[in-house]
Amino acid sequence: MAGFCLLIGVFLVTFDYGHTGNDIRDTGSTKQQILKLSKMMAKLESVVEEIQNDNRKLKGVISELSNRLENEIRLRGQLEERVRRCEICLNEDDGNDVIMHQTSLNTTTTRKRFSGIRTPNGTIAFSAYMTHNLSNLGNLRILVFDAIFINEGNGYNHYVGVFTAPRTGLYVFTWTIRTYDGYYNTQLLVDGLMDGSIYTASNFITDSSSATAVVRVVAGQSVYIRTGPANNGGAIYSGNAGFSSFSGWTID
């Protein structure tokens, strides 16, 4: 039994010696393989990092698109609601009067507005303003200038704040925005495309900004002022000290 155990011991020592010898011979090859694997791992880690960065960017783009979609859906809902209110008001209003609130007198008066008869030379012109302050409007919100100074051609709708061109021509549009402790980017949109933009900001005081654009408008296209897609807050001011207003007229 002791002899058998000794034989086993000799075999194991011989095997271990032979295996160690093979390891010594293969050491150089193993180091090269480890070096290659290390380089491959470094490349893989770099690729993984790039994919992760692309994934983060993609998530940011998806988030931005989702926010834009939500804003557009909200804007569409606002337009549909204003159209509904406009239809109701048109059924109730004779089209001759506009209610104006004079806050300084704390009274409500009625002022006659022009019915929209075009001048002999075919000029189309409108000028409207806000009768009250607006607060925390948010983004992509159409501004309604609800009182009319003049509306030659009857193209401006003071219920929804949208001018619809009665005829094709070259138009001038100008708008003024006053803010009180607020900051607003406002844009001129013609048929859904931006043709002008301004930024108005004030801290604990009133301030105003104005812009003018010359645009060729096709008959039936809509023109309006809306808040921009970001960075809007506080109050838009309009009162006896100065109105926020929107005007337009043909020049051909």
SULHUVEN-V7518 format. One record per residue. SS is DSSP state (h for helix, s for strand, l for the rest). PHI is phi in radians with two decimals (* if undefined). OMEGA is omega in whole degrees, 0 to 359 (* if undefined). Layout:
[[SS,PHI,OMEGA] [SS,PHI,OMEGA]]
This chain:
[[l,*,180] [h,-1.13,179] [h,-1.14,179] [h,-1.12,180] [h,-1.15,179] [h,-1.11,178] [h,-1.09,178] [h,-1.10,180] [h,-1.08,178] [h,-1.07,180] [h,-1.09,181] [h,-1.13,179] [h,-1.09,179] [h,-1.09,180] [h,-1.15,182] [h,-1.14,179] [h,-1.12,179] [h,-1.14,181] [h,-1.16,179] [h,-1.12,178] [h,-1.09,177] [h,-1.10,180] [h,-1.06,181] [h,-1.10,180] [h,-1.18,184] [h,-1.59,185] [h,-1.06,181] [h,-1.06,179] [h,-1.10,181] [h,-1.13,179] [h,-1.10,179] [h,-1.10,179] [h,-1.11,179] [h,-1.10,179] [h,-1.12,177] [h,-1.08,179] [h,-1.10,179] [h,-1.10,178] [h,-1.12,178] [h,-1.09,179] [h,-1.10,179] [h,-1.09,178] [h,-1.12,179] [h,-1.08,178] [h,-1.10,177] [h,-1.13,179] [h,-1.12,179] [h,-1.07,180] [h,-1.12,178] [h,-1.09,179] [h,-1.10,178] [h,-1.12,177] [h,-1.11,177] [h,-1.08,180] [h,-1.14,178] [h,-1.13,178] [h,-1.08,180] [h,-1.09,177] [h,-1.09,178] [h,-1.12,179] [h,-1.12,179] [h,-1.07,179] [h,-1.10,179] [h,-1.13,178] [h,-1.11,178] [h,-1.11,178] [h,-1.12,179] [h,-1.12,179] [h,-1.10,178] [h,-1.07,179] [h,-1.13,180] [h,-1.15,177] [h,-1.12,178] [h,-1.12,179] [h,-1.11,179] [h,-1.11,178] [h,-1.10,178] [h,-1.12,179] [h,-1.10,179] [h,-1.09,179] [h,-1.18,180] [h,-1.21,176] [h,-1.10,178] [h,-1.08,179] [h,-1.14,179] [h,-1.08,179] [h,-1.07,178] [h,-1.12,182] [h,-1.14,179] [h,-1.11,178] [h,-1.26,183] [h,-1.74,187] [l,-1.69,178] [l,-1.47,175] [l,1.48,184] [l,-1.89,187] [s,-2.17,172] [s,-2.22,178] [s,-1.38,179] [s,-2.13,178] [s,-1.71,178] [s,-1.81,187] [l,-1.15,182] [l,-1.17,180] [l,-1.68,181] [l,0.98,180] [s,-2.33,176] [s,-2.04,180] [s,-2.12,179] [s,-2.00,180] [s,-2.11,177] [s,-1.23,174] [l,-2.01,178] [l,-1.18,188] [l,-1.35,176] [l,1.75,177] [l,-1.32,182] [l,-1.25,178] [l,-1.23,183] [l,-0.98,182] [l,-1.50,176] [l,1.45,180] [l,-1.14,175] [l,-2.05,182] [s,-2.67,174] [s,-2.53,175] [s,-2.60,184] [s,-2.44,181] [s,-2.58,178] [l,-1.52,179] [l,-1.66,181] [l,-2.67,179] [l,-1.32,177] [s,-2.20,184] [s,-2.13,173] [l,0.85,183] [l,-1.27,183] [l,1.47,186] [l,-1.77,175] [l,0.95,181] [l,-1.93,178] [s,-1.21,178] [l,-1.58,181] [l,-1.79,174] [l,-1.65,199] [l,-1.56,178] [s,-2.08,188] [s,-1.97,170] [s,-1.45,180] [s,-2.66,182] [s,-2.60,179] [s,-1.17,183] [l,1.71,176] [l,0.98,182] [l,-1.56,184] [s,-1.64,178] [s,-1.83,185] [l,-1.39,176] [l,-1.44,184] [l,-1.97,178] [l,1.37,186] [s,-2.10,173] [s,-1.71,176] [s,-1.94,186] [l,-1.12,177] [l,-1.20,179] [l,-2.64,178] [l,-1.30,179] [s,3.11,176] [s,-1.64,185] [s,-2.10,169] [s,-1.91,176] [s,-2.17,177] [s,-2.44,178] [s,-2.51,180] [s,-2.20,179] [s,-2.11,176] [s,-1.88,179] [s,-2.15,172] [s,-2.23,184] [s,0.87,183] [s,-2.52,181] [s,-2.62,184] [s,-2.46,166] [s,-1.67,179] [s,-2.10,187] [s,-2.27,172] [s,-1.65,179] [s,-1.99,177] [s,-2.09,182] [l,0.97,177] [l,1.49,181] [s,-1.93,183] [s,-1.35,178] [s,-2.15,178] [s,-3.12,182] [s,-2.75,174] [s,-2.44,176] [s,-2.24,181] [s,-2.15,181] [s,-2.52,178] [l,-2.67,178] [l,-2.12,177] [l,1.05,174] [l,-2.48,174] [s,-1.67,177] [s,-2.53,182] [s,-2.49,175] [s,-2.43,179] [s,-2.30,177] [s,-2.57,180] [s,-2.34,178] [s,-2.43,175] [s,-1.94,189] [s,-2.41,170] [s,-1.51,184] [s,-2.10,179] [l,-1.52,180] [l,-0.90,179] [l,1.65,178] [l,-1.31,183] [s,-1.74,179] [s,-2.31,181] [s,-2.75,177] [s,-1.90,177] [s,-2.41,173] [s,-1.28,182] [l,-1.32,185] [l,-1.38,182] [l,-2.83,173] [l,1.04,176] [l,-2.25,180] [s,-3.04,181] [s,1.46,188] [s,-2.09,166] [s,-1.62,187] [s,-1.78,174] [l,-2.70,182] [s,-2.89,184] [l,-1.11,179] [l,-1.34,180] [s,2.75,184] [l,-1.71,161] [l,-1.50,192] [s,-2.44,181] [s,-2.55,182] [s,-2.42,177] [s,-2.84,180] [s,-2.82,178] [s,-1.46,177] [l,-2.23,174] [l,-2.41,*]]
